[in-house]
């Protein structure tokens, strides 16, 4: 066996919404699809619709992706 065969580094998407298993990649894709408000992100991805503890992070991603610092 090759040395790195057992230690392959599979990168998992970073989960932003743990309750609904929504990754940062999914949120970014939703923004690129035109979901440019928190409400639209909630509707399209279901992020922030359970406990909402991820809402500040989703807002941060929205601002970053839309260029609003």
Helices and strands as residue ranges (DSSP letters): G 5-7, E 15-17, E 22-23, H 24-32, H 38-45, H 55-66
